[in-house]
Amino acid sequence: MHTSVIANDYNSQVAIDEAVDEMASYFNRETVPKVIITTSDRPSQVRCLFLLLYKSFAVPLEIVSSASWPVEMF
């Protein structure tokens, strides 16, 4: 048996949930997400290509060599 739940246009419970949702600012595009992608000290050519492709369509991304950043900073 398949059931589905569909909220009305205005639902007080949905409004309460959205008001306390810590991710709501990201979904409403009020906050730009920050993403860290880690690799090995010498990433493969495939990983470098992935990073370059990701940079072309994703959130603003800065590629930095891991050797120049201490781990404690993150």
C-alpha positions as CSV (number, residue, x, y, z in Angstrom):
1,M,0.0,0.0,0.0
2,H,1.5,3.3,-1.1
3,T,0.6,6.5,0.8
4,S,1.8,10.0,0.3
5,V,1.8,13.1,2.4
6,I,1.2,16.4,0.7
7,A,1.2,19.7,2.7
8,N,-1.2,22.4,1.9
9,D,0.0,25.7,0.6
10,Y,0.1,27.0,4.2
11,N,0.7,24.5,7.0
12,S,1.6,25.8,10.4
13,Q,3.8,22.7,11.2
14,V,5.8,23.2,8.0
15,A,6.3,26.9,8.8
16,I,7.6,26.0,12.3
17,D,10.0,23.4,10.8
18,E,11.3,25.8,8.2
19,A,11.8,28.5,10.9
20,V,14.1,26.3,12.9
21,D,15.8,24.5,10.0
22,E,19.6,25.2,10.1
23,M,19.9,24.4,6.4
24,A,17.1,26.7,5.3
25,S,19.5,29.6,4.5
26,Y,21.4,27.4,2.1
27,F,18.2,26.3,0.3
28,N,16.8,29.8,0.2
29,R,20.2,31.0,-1.3
30,E,20.7,33.4,1.6
31,T,24.1,31.8,2.4
32,V,26.8,30.6,0.0
33,P,28.0,27.2,1.1
34,K,31.7,26.6,1.8
35,V,33.1,23.4,0.5
36,I,36.4,21.7,1.3
37,I,37.7,18.9,-0.9
38,T,40.8,17.2,0.2
39,T,43.2,15.2,-1.9
40,S,46.5,13.6,-1.4
41,D,49.8,15.6,-1.6
42,R,50.1,14.6,-5.2
43,P,46.7,14.2,-6.7
44,S,46.3,12.1,-9.8
45,Q,45.5,13.6,-13.2
46,V,41.9,12.4,-12.9
47,R,41.5,14.2,-9.5
48,C,42.9,17.4,-10.9
49,L,40.5,17.2,-13.9
50,F,37.6,16.6,-11.5
51,L,38.6,19.7,-9.5
52,L,38.8,21.8,-12.6
53,L,35.5,20.6,-13.9
54,Y,33.9,21.1,-10.4
55,K,35.2,24.6,-10.3
56,S,33.6,25.4,-13.6
57,F,30.0,24.7,-12.5
58,A,29.9,24.6,-8.7
59,V,30.0,27.2,-5.9
60,P,33.0,29.5,-5.9
61,L,36.1,27.4,-5.4
62,E,39.7,28.2,-4.8
63,I,42.2,25.4,-5.5
64,V,45.2,25.5,-3.1
65,S,48.1,23.1,-2.7
66,S,47.7,21.2,0.6
67,A,51.4,21.5,1.3
68,S,51.0,25.3,1.8
69,W,48.2,25.0,4.4
70,P,48.6,23.5,7.9
71,V,46.0,20.9,8.8
72,E,45.2,22.7,12.1
73,M,43.8,25.6,10.0
74,F,40.8,23.4,9.0
